[in-house]
Structures are given as structure tokens and as C-alpha cells.
Amino acid sequence: MIYRGRYAPSPTGPLHLGNARTALLAWLDARAHDGKLVMRVEDIDTPRVVKGAEEEQLSDLRWLGLDWDEGPDVGGPHGPYRQSNRYERYEAALSTLRGMGRLFPCVCSRKDLQRLASAPHVGEEGPAYPGTCRDRFSSDEEARAAAGRAPALRFRVTSGKASFDDRVLGSIAQDVERDVGDFVLRRADGLYAYQLAVVVDDGEMGITHVVRADDLATSTPRQVMLLRTLGHAVPSYAHVPLLNGPDAARLQKREPRHTLRGLRDAGIKPESVVGWLAHSIGLVETTTPVRPSELVRDFRLGPLVSRPRWDLFPVT
């Protein structure tokens, strides 16, 4: 099997060090396997897209010493590589699911679901969907007429656990029906949901390996279920630790010393950033400056622990 990995940033602002560390690990994993790395721009949430952010992010990743084999700036056989140019593919997937009886319209608001749900809060997305609209309408038009607004489209999940073996976290299984319920694939405002876009993109681009932050691990069982329903192969997943700031809080793109652009503008050498990032995740014993290419030979992705030494960070 030819290794095909990907890094998929969202152009909502500058890349912070946590984004950069995940990108470094994805790049190292692809290069250590003599594989291909795809750069995909996940700009599906158009209201949050920042003008010029895509160009800045790609420039900063190249400054760091990373490259890719396919992407919006280099082309490739599996494009387009921007989600905003892939709407026809997402709509085709919805049509396929509709034909399988796995899609239904839902007119529940967030407030409705909070009031109706009997299950406790699950994760960051609220309570599990209670199935209110699962068999309520015979068509999208009927749902629209009943609510006076466009419905969302939900994926009808099946019973049983969706499972996968994560190269970092180990075996993970989830009863999606119980813990999440039928989940949204197209929002009421017409925007395609992340869960749909990432599954269609990974499947159609032939992605075999996914390296991404572990805050997305809870989404993966849903994606596994959807991939299998659409007939796509399930990639090998590796969810790597988030990088938190010196106060243990999540990094902020508004803090220049925590972003690649801010460090670059401050005159910090990219090798210093790479050396610190590699040390923060245990790839090397010191924060000595190093180029990404120098890390490939000894790279092995397994259990990882994030232990950043902010006292040794290039900028205080």
C-alpha cells in the first residue's frame, strides 16, 4: 500500500505552535514511510475564513521546512484541494446517502435539542440527538413547510459500536447511536458539516494515514461509520497530543510569540522552532536547532507525551 497522508489546516488565522507541531508530525510520518503528503485547505466554514490566511499558512509551513506533494498551490491528480471548490462532491455524497435511506431532514434548533434531550451532556457538541425528526417528514419540502425554514440534513446512524485502532491512543470504540445520535451532514444554513467534508475528501483523495490532534479523536467513530457507509477505505489514524501554552491553556492565534508568523517576524530561525517542537513531544533529547529533514531517519510514531519546556522556548 502506498502511503498517502495529509495535513488539512483551516484558514481562520495564523498557524500557532500546536498546529505546527501536528504538521511536523504528519510530515515526518509521510516522509519516514517514503509516502506522499497532501495539503488540503479546510475552508468549508466560510464565515470563519480570514482573507489571506491560506497563503500565509502555506508560506509559514514552507519557512518551517515542510513541503507537500499535492495541494492547492502545487496541483495533483486528486484536486481540487480546497473544500470550497468541492461542493459538488459533497452534494453527490448526500444524494448517495439519501438513496440508501440514511439521510433525513431535521428542523430542531439547538435550543430544541437541549430541551428535548434526556441524555447527559456528551463531549463538546451537547447531548446526544434524541431522534426527534428521524421519521417525522417524508421529504425536505415537507420539513421546510412545517418549520418555515430550511432543514438540516442528518445521517441516520445504526446500532452497534464503531471502532478503530489508533497508532497513538490504542483501540477506540464508541456507540455512536447512544453517545451522539444521528449527526448533521449539512447545516440548516446550507453549509456542509466537517464530518461530511472530511470523510468525502479523505475517501476520494485515497488518504491511507491521518495524523491529527487528539481533540478530534471523539469525531473519528462517526467518520469511520460514514466512510464505511459510502464504501471508502478507513485510514490508519494517529491522534497526537495537543500543545498547550505555559499556563496549560490552549494556544491562541492572537499571541504573536505562539504563531509561526509572529516568530518569523521576530527573526527566530525555523530550525530553532523545529528543535523546540521536536523536544516538546519527545522526538529529541534537547532543544538544539534542527531541520525537519534531519529527524526523518529516526522517526517512529507511537505513544506520545507532550512535555513542552517553555523556559527553553526561543522567545519569552
Phi, psi and chi 1 to 4 in degrees:
 res  aa     phi    psi   chi1   chi2   chi3   chi4
   1 MET       -  129.4  179.8  177.9   62.1      -
   2 ILE   -79.1  127.0  -61.4  175.1      -      -
   3 TYR   -70.7  127.2 -179.1  110.7      -      -
   4 ARG  -131.5  106.5  -74.4 -178.2   57.9   78.6
   5 GLY  -104.0  178.4      -      -      -      -
   6 ARG  -154.8  153.5   49.6   85.5  158.4  172.0
   7 TYR  -125.5  133.5 -178.1   64.5      -      -
   8 ALA  -134.8   78.7      -      -      -      -
   9 PRO   -76.9  155.4   29.6  -35.3      -      -
  10 SER  -101.5  127.3  -62.7      -      -      -
  11 PRO   -79.7   63.1   30.6  -35.0      -      -
  12 THR  -106.1   10.5   57.0      -      -      -
  13 GLY   151.7 -174.2      -      -      -      -
  14 PRO   -68.2  155.0   24.3  -33.3      -      -
  15 LEU   -78.6  128.2  -66.9  173.1      -      -
  16 HIS   -91.5  177.7   59.9   55.3      -      -
  17 LEU   -63.1  -30.2  -72.7  164.6      -      -
  18 GLY   -66.2  -43.3      -      -      -      -
  19 ASN   -59.7  -42.9  -54.9  135.7      -      -
  20 ALA   -64.7  -38.6      -      -      -      -
  21 ARG   -67.8  -40.4 -169.0  173.1   72.6  176.6
  22 THR   -64.1  -41.4  -59.5      -      -      -
  23 ALA   -61.4  -41.9      -      -      -      -
  24 LEU   -60.7  -44.9  175.1   63.4      -      -
  25 LEU   -66.1  -40.0  -68.9  170.6      -      -
  26 ALA   -63.8  -41.6      -      -      -      -
  27 TRP   -65.1  -46.2 -176.0   88.9      -      -
  28 LEU   -62.5  -40.4  -73.0  169.9      -      -
  29 ASP   -64.1  -41.9 -160.2   48.1      -      -
  30 ALA   -65.9  -45.0      -      -      -      -
  31 ARG   -70.7  -34.6  -63.0  -58.9  178.4 -125.0
  32 ALA   -66.9  -23.8      -      -      -      -
  33 HIS   -96.9    8.8  -76.4   87.7      -      -
  34 ASP    53.0   38.6  -66.7  -39.0      -      -
  35 GLY  -104.7 -173.6      -      -      -      -
  36 LYS  -101.6  145.1  -59.2  -69.7 -173.6 -179.2
  37 LEU  -118.5  126.6 -175.4   68.0      -      -
  38 VAL  -101.5  132.6  175.6      -      -      -
  39 MET  -100.1  118.6  179.3   63.6   64.5      -
  40 ARG  -123.0  130.5 -174.3  170.8   74.0 -139.0
  41 VAL   -93.9  116.0  176.1      -      -      -
  42 GLU   -95.2   79.5  -63.7 -163.0  -22.3      -
  43 ASP  -105.2   31.8   57.7   -9.9      -      -
  44 ILE   -68.5  -30.0 -163.8   73.7      -      -
  45 ASP   -89.4   77.0 -167.0   -5.4      -      -
  46 THR   -57.8  -34.1   50.6      -      -      -
  47 PRO   -63.1  -21.7  -24.7   35.5      -      -
  48 ARG   -97.2   -5.3  -63.0 -179.0   61.1 -124.6
  49 VAL   -70.5  133.3  170.7      -      -      -
  50 VAL  -102.3  128.2  174.3      -      -      -
  51 LYS   -58.9  129.6 -175.3  177.7 -179.2  179.6
  52 GLY    85.7   -7.8      -      -      -      -
  53 ALA   -67.5  -37.7      -      -      -      -
  54 GLU   -59.7  -50.2  175.3 -169.8  -35.5      -
  55 GLU   -61.0  -41.3  -66.0   76.8    9.7      -
  56 GLU   -64.2  -43.6  178.6  179.8  -57.9      -
  57 GLN   -62.7  -46.9  -71.2 -179.7  -10.1      -
  58 LEU   -64.7  -38.7  -61.6 -174.2      -      -
  59 SER   -63.8  -41.8  174.0      -      -      -
  60 ASP   -69.6  -35.2  -70.9  -14.6      -      -
  61 LEU   -66.6  -38.8  -71.3  170.5      -      -
  62 ARG   -66.7  -39.2  -69.8 -167.1 -175.1  -79.5
  63 TRP   -58.5  -37.1  168.5   80.5      -      -
  64 LEU   -68.1  -21.1 -162.8   64.7      -      -
  65 GLY   110.4   13.8      -      -      -      -
  66 LEU  -100.4  151.8  -52.3 -177.2      -      -
  67 ASP  -140.0  175.8   61.8   -5.6      -      -
  68 TRP  -149.4  158.6   39.8   94.2      -      -
  69 ASP   -94.6  -24.5  -55.9  -74.2      -      -
  70 GLU  -140.0  149.2  -58.8  172.8   28.2      -
  71 GLY   168.4  177.6      -      -      -      -
  72 PRO   -65.3  -24.4   24.1  -34.0      -      -
  73 ASP   -98.6  -12.0   55.4  -20.9      -      -
  74 VAL  -120.9   -9.2  -62.6      -      -      -
  75 GLY    79.0 -164.3      -      -      -      -
  76 GLY   144.0  168.7      -      -      -      -
  77 PRO   -80.5   -4.2   29.7  -35.2      -      -
  78 HIS  -119.3   23.0  -61.6  -80.1      -      -
  79 GLY   -75.9  178.1      -      -      -      -
  80 PRO   -68.0  155.7  -14.5   28.5      -      -
  81 TYR  -105.3    9.1  -65.0   97.4      -      -
  82 ARG  -110.8  132.3  -66.3 -176.5 -175.2   91.7
  83 GLN   -62.4  -29.9  -71.8 -175.5  -25.5      -
  84 SER   -66.5  -13.1   57.6      -      -      -
  85 ASN  -103.0   10.6  -61.2  137.4      -      -
  86 ARG  -119.5   19.6  -62.0  178.7   60.0   82.6
  87 TYR   -58.9  -38.2  -68.5  166.4      -      -
  88 GLU   -60.7  -35.2  -69.4 -178.0    2.2      -
  89 ARG   -69.8  -38.0  -70.8  163.6  168.8   82.6
  90 TYR   -68.2  -39.5  -53.4  144.8      -      -
  91 GLU   -66.7  -36.8 -160.0   59.2   40.9      -
  92 ALA   -64.0  -38.9      -      -      -      -
  93 ALA   -65.1  -39.6      -      -      -      -
  94 LEU   -62.7  -40.3  -69.3  176.6      -      -
  95 SER   -63.2  -40.1  -64.7      -      -      -
  96 THR   -61.9  -45.9  -62.7      -      -      -
  97 LEU   -66.3  -36.5  -66.5  169.6      -      -
  98 ARG   -62.9  -42.8 -169.1 -173.0  -60.0  -83.3
  99 GLY   -64.4  -24.7      -      -      -      -
 100 MET   -88.0   -2.4  -60.5  169.8   68.6      -
 101 GLY    75.5   22.5      -      -      -      -
 102 ARG  -107.5   13.7  -59.7  -63.3  -66.2  -85.5
 103 LEU  -131.4  139.5 -160.4   67.1      -      -
 104 PHE  -148.4  152.5   66.8   89.1      -      -
 105 PRO   -80.2  146.4   29.0  -33.9      -      -
 106 CYS  -136.2  131.1  174.8      -      -      -
 107 VAL  -111.0   12.1  -63.4      -      -      -
 108 CYS   -71.1  134.2  -62.7      -      -      -
 109 SER   -86.9  168.4   67.1      -      -      -
 110 ARG   -59.2  -38.9 -173.9 -178.1  -63.3  -88.3
 111 LYS   -65.0  -39.7 -171.1  174.6 -177.8  178.9
 112 ASP   -59.3  -45.1  -67.9  -26.2      -      -
 113 LEU   -67.9  -38.1  -64.0  176.4      -      -
 114 GLN   -62.3  -36.9  -68.9  -74.2   -9.9      -
 115 ARG   -77.2  -36.6 -176.0  174.8   63.2 -107.9
 116 LEU   -84.9  -28.6  -68.3  170.1      -      -
 117 ALA   -67.9  134.8      -      -      -      -
 118 SER   -99.7  -14.8   58.6      -      -      -
 119 ALA   -78.3  154.9      -      -      -      -
 120 PRO   -71.1  167.5   27.0  -35.9      -      -
 121 HIS   -58.8  132.4 -179.3   84.9      -      -
 122 VAL  -123.2  115.9  177.8      -      -      -
 123 GLY    62.3 -153.1      -      -      -      -
 124 GLU   -90.8   -6.0  -63.6 -179.7   -6.6      -
 125 GLU  -101.3    8.5  -60.4 -178.8   43.2      -
 126 GLY    90.7 -168.1      -      -      -      -
 127 PRO   -70.5  159.7   25.3  -34.4      -      -
 128 ALA   -62.7  142.1      -      -      -      -
 129 TYR   -63.9  126.6  176.6   68.3      -      -
 130 PRO   -83.9    3.0   30.3  -35.4      -      -
 131 GLY    82.6   21.3      -      -      -      -
 132 THR   -54.7  -45.3  -52.0      -      -      -
 133 CYS  -102.2    8.3  -66.8      -      -      -
 134 ARG   -53.8  -45.4 -159.1  173.2 -142.4 -113.4
 135 ASP  -125.7   31.8  -59.9  -55.8      -      -
 136 ARG   -87.7  -35.9 -175.7  177.2  174.2 -174.0
 137 PHE  -123.0  150.2  -55.5  109.2      -      -
 138 SER   -92.3  -12.3   60.4      -      -      -
 139 SER  -159.5  164.4   66.7      -      -      -
 140 ASP   -63.3  -37.1  -65.6   -1.1      -      -
 141 GLU   -64.1  -39.9  -68.1   72.5   21.4      -
 142 GLU   -64.7  -40.1 -177.3 -177.1  -14.8      -
 143 ALA   -65.0  -42.0      -      -      -      -
 144 ARG   -63.5  -42.1 -178.6 -170.4  -65.8  -90.2
 145 ALA   -66.0  -37.6      -      -      -      -
 146 ALA   -69.5  -36.6      -      -      -      -
 147 ALA   -98.5  -18.7      -      -      -      -
 148 GLY    75.3   17.5      -      -      -      -
 149 ARG  -156.0  165.2   62.4  178.9 -174.6  -86.0
 150 ALA   -67.5  140.9      -      -      -      -
 151 PRO   -86.0  158.1   32.8  -35.5      -      -
 152 ALA   -79.6  163.9      -      -      -      -
 153 LEU  -115.9  126.2  -63.7  179.0      -      -
 154 ARG  -112.7  149.0  -72.2 -175.6 -178.5  -91.7
 155 PHE   -86.7  126.6  176.6   65.5      -      -
 156 ARG   -80.9  107.1 -172.0 -173.1  -59.7  -93.0
 157 VAL   -80.4  162.8  -55.6      -      -      -
 158 THR  -110.4  164.4   53.8      -      -      -
 159 SER   -75.1  161.3   58.7      -      -      -
 160 GLY   101.6  165.3      -      -      -      -
 161 LYS   -91.0  141.0  -69.1 -173.7  176.1 -178.4
 162 ALA   -98.9  127.9      -      -      -      -
 163 SER  -133.2  159.0   61.0      -      -      -
 164 PHE  -158.7  158.6   65.7   98.8      -      -
 165 ASP  -102.6  115.6  -69.0  -38.7      -      -
 166 ASP   -91.6  134.9 -169.2  -81.7      -      -
 167 ARG   -70.2  -15.2  -71.6 -167.5  -70.9  153.0
 168 VAL  -109.6  -45.5  175.2      -      -      -
 169 LEU   -92.1  -14.0  -58.0  178.1      -      -
 170 GLY    89.8 -157.0      -      -      -      -
 171 SER   -75.2  131.5  179.9      -      -      -
 172 ILE  -130.7  132.8  -65.7  177.5      -      -
 173 ALA  -138.5  147.1      -      -      -      -
 174 GLN  -145.6  138.0 -176.5 -175.7   53.8      -
 175 ASP   -84.9   93.0 -173.6  -31.3      -      -
 176 VAL   -63.3  -39.1  178.2      -      -      -
 177 GLU   -60.5  -42.5 -175.9  179.0   43.6      -
 178 ARG   -77.9  -43.7 -178.5 -164.4   66.6 -162.3
 179 ASP   -88.0  -27.5  -64.8  -19.3      -      -
 180 VAL  -122.5  -44.2  178.8      -      -      -
 181 GLY    82.1 -173.8      -      -      -      -
 182 ASP   -60.9  126.2  -53.9  -46.7      -      -
 183 PHE  -111.5  156.4   52.8   92.3      -      -
 184 VAL   -74.6  134.3  172.1      -      -      -
 185 LEU  -111.3  -28.4  -63.7 -175.7      -      -
 186 ARG  -137.5  126.8 -166.3  177.9   71.4 -166.0
 187 ARG   -74.2  165.4  -67.2  168.7   17.7 -177.7
 188 ALA   -64.1  -25.4      -      -      -      -
 189 ASP   -83.7    3.3   60.1    6.2      -      -
 190 GLY    94.8   -9.4      -      -      -      -
 191 LEU   -76.8  137.9  -67.4 -179.5      -      -
 192 TYR   -76.0  139.8  -62.3   98.9      -      -
 193 ALA   -75.9  152.1      -      -      -      -
 194 TYR   -54.0  -42.4  166.6   75.7      -      -
 195 GLN   -59.6  -38.0  -53.3  -65.3   -5.0      -
 196 LEU   -73.0  -49.5  175.3   68.7      -      -
 197 ALA   -60.9  -44.8      -      -      -      -
 198 VAL   -67.6  -35.5   70.5      -      -      -
 199 VAL   -68.7  -47.3  161.2      -      -      -
 200 VAL   -61.3  -44.2  172.0      -      -      -
 201 ASP   -65.6  -48.5  -66.4  -12.8      -      -
 202 ASP   -61.5  -41.6  -77.2  -11.1      -      -
 203 GLY   -65.7  -49.2      -      -      -      -
 204 GLU   -75.5  -23.9  -65.2 -171.2   -2.0      -
 205 MET   -88.8    1.4  -67.6 -179.5 -177.9      -
 206 GLY    66.8   32.8      -      -      -      -
 207 ILE   -69.6  125.8  -59.9  -58.2      -      -
 208 THR  -102.6  -23.0   62.8      -      -      -
 209 HIS  -138.9  133.2  -68.8   73.4      -      -
 210 VAL  -121.7  122.4  173.4      -      -      -
 211 VAL  -115.5  117.1  177.7      -      -      -
 212 ARG  -152.8  172.8   60.9 -173.4 -179.5 -173.7
 213 ALA   -69.8  150.4      -      -      -      -
 214 ASP   -75.0   -4.8   60.3   11.3      -      -
 215 ASP   -71.3  -11.4   59.7  -23.3      -      -
 216 LEU   -96.5   -0.4  -68.7  170.0      -      -
 217 ALA   -61.3  -35.4      -      -      -      -
 218 THR   -70.7  -17.8   56.0      -      -      -
 219 SER   -82.8  -19.2  -66.8      -      -      -
 220 THR   -65.2  -41.2  -53.0      -      -      -
 221 PRO   -56.2  -38.1  -28.5   37.3      -      -
 222 ARG   -62.7  -42.1  -86.1  169.5  -80.6  175.3
 223 GLN   -68.1  -37.5  -66.6  167.9   22.8      -
 224 VAL   -60.7  -46.0  167.8      -      -      -
 225 MET   -60.8  -43.4 -178.3  178.8  -73.3      -
 226 LEU   -70.6  -40.0 -167.5   52.1      -      -
 227 LEU   -57.9  -47.7  -79.7  161.1      -      -
 228 ARG   -65.9  -37.9  -71.4  172.6  175.3  158.1
 229 THR   -63.2  -39.2  -57.7      -      -      -
 230 LEU   -83.5   -1.2  -71.4  169.9      -      -
 231 GLY    82.8   19.6      -      -      -      -
 232 HIS   -95.2  152.1  -65.1  -55.0      -      -
 233 ALA   -69.8  146.1      -      -      -      -
 234 VAL   -89.0  123.3  176.4      -      -      -
 235 PRO   -67.1  166.0  -15.6   29.3      -      -
 236 SER   -84.1  124.1  171.3      -      -      -
 237 TYR  -101.3  147.2  -68.2   97.7      -      -
 238 ALA  -140.7  108.3      -      -      -      -
 239 HIS   -99.0  114.5  -71.2   90.4      -      -
 240 VAL   -99.1  154.9  -60.0      -      -      -
 241 PRO   -62.2  146.8  -21.5   32.5      -      -
 242 LEU   -69.9  151.5  -69.5  171.4      -      -
 243 LEU  -100.8  116.9  174.2   61.9      -      -
 244 ASN   -98.2  160.0  -69.8  -34.5      -      -
 245 GLY   -75.8  179.8      -      -      -      -
 246 PRO   -60.0  -23.4    4.4   -9.0      -      -
 247 ASP   -97.6   13.7   54.5   -1.9      -      -
 248 ALA    72.2    3.7      -      -      -      -
 249 ALA   -86.6  161.9      -      -      -      -
 250 ARG   -65.6  144.2  -64.9 -171.6   70.5  159.3
 251 LEU   -65.5  149.4  -65.8  174.6      -      -
 252 GLN  -116.4  134.8  -61.5  -66.0  -37.4      -
 253 LYS   -69.7  -13.5  -65.0 -179.2  177.5 -178.0
 254 ARG   -82.1  -10.8  -64.6 -174.1  -63.5  -88.0
 255 GLU   -93.7  107.1  176.0   56.2   62.7      -
 256 PRO   -55.1  -38.4  -25.8   34.8      -      -
 257 ARG   -72.6   -6.9   67.7 -167.4  179.7   99.3
 258 HIS  -104.3    4.3  -68.3  164.0      -      -
 259 THR  -116.7  152.3   68.1      -      -      -
 260 LEU   -62.6  -39.9  -68.0 -176.0      -      -
 261 ARG   -64.0  -42.7  176.4   57.7   51.2  164.1
 262 GLY   -64.0  -42.2      -      -      -      -
 263 LEU   -66.7  -39.7  -65.4  169.6      -      -
 264 ARG   -63.1  -44.9 -173.1  176.3  177.5  179.3
 265 ASP   -66.3  -27.1  -70.2  -13.6      -      -
 266 ALA   -80.3   -2.2      -      -      -      -
 267 GLY    86.0   11.5      -      -      -      -
 268 ILE   -71.8  137.9  -56.1  -58.2      -      -
 269 LYS   -74.6  140.5  -61.2  -64.0 -176.0 -176.3
 270 PRO   -60.7  -32.4   19.7  -31.6      -      -
 271 GLU   -63.4  -32.0  -65.3   85.3   -3.7      -
 272 SER   -68.4  -39.1  -63.1      -      -      -
 273 VAL   -67.1  -45.1  178.1      -      -      -
 274 VAL   -62.6  -42.5  172.4      -      -      -
 275 GLY   -61.3  -41.4      -      -      -      -
 276 TRP   -68.5  -42.8 -172.9   87.5      -      -
 277 LEU   -62.0  -44.3  -70.3  172.5      -      -
 278 ALA   -63.4  -39.0      -      -      -      -
 279 HIS   -68.6  -35.8  179.6  -98.2      -      -
 280 SER   -65.2  -19.3   74.5      -      -      -
 281 ILE  -115.3    7.1 -159.9   66.9      -      -
 282 GLY    85.2   16.9      -      -      -      -
 283 LEU   -78.1  -28.1  -59.7 -175.4      -      -
 284 VAL  -136.4  161.5  -67.0      -      -      -
 285 GLU   -85.8  -20.0  -65.5 -176.7   -0.8      -
 286 THR  -131.1  172.3   70.0      -      -      -
 287 THR   -94.5   22.1   58.4      -      -      -
 288 THR   -56.0  133.9  -58.8      -      -      -
 289 PRO   -54.8  140.0  -27.8   36.2      -      -
 290 VAL  -154.2  150.0   63.9      -      -      -
 291 ARG   -89.4  148.9  -67.2 -172.4  -63.7  -88.8
 292 PRO   -53.4  -38.9  -27.9   35.8      -      -
 293 SER   -61.9  -25.5   58.1      -      -      -
 294 GLU   -77.2  -11.5  -62.3  175.3   79.6      -
 295 LEU   -95.4  -11.5  -60.5  170.0      -      -
 296 VAL   -65.2  -44.3  173.6      -      -      -
 297 ARG   -59.0  -40.7 -173.5 -176.1   65.4  178.9
 298 ASP   -99.1    8.3  -63.1  -36.4      -      -
 299 PHE   -75.9  129.8 -179.9   77.1      -      -
 300 ARG  -139.7  128.1  -61.5  -67.9 -176.8  -85.4
 301 LEU   -95.2  117.7 -172.1   58.8      -      -
 302 GLY  -146.3 -152.6      -      -      -      -
 303 PRO   -55.4  132.1  -25.4   34.7      -      -
 304 LEU  -127.5  146.5  -62.6  169.7      -      -
 305 VAL  -129.1  129.8  178.0      -      -      -
 306 SER   -87.8  113.5 -179.4      -      -      -
 307 ARG  -132.7   70.6  -66.0 -164.9  179.8  104.7
 308 PRO   -69.3  135.0   25.7  -33.4      -      -
 309 ARG   -99.0   88.8  -74.4  -72.4  -55.3  -84.8
 310 TRP   -68.5  -19.7  -72.6   99.2      -      -
 311 ASP   -69.9  -17.1   56.8  -44.3      -      -
 312 LEU  -106.0    9.2  -60.5  177.8      -      -
 313 PHE   -67.4  142.0 -171.4   58.7      -      -
 314 PRO   -58.0  -27.1  -25.4   33.3      -      -
 315 VAL  -126.0  130.3  174.0      -      -      -
 316 THR   -99.9      -   57.8      -      -      -
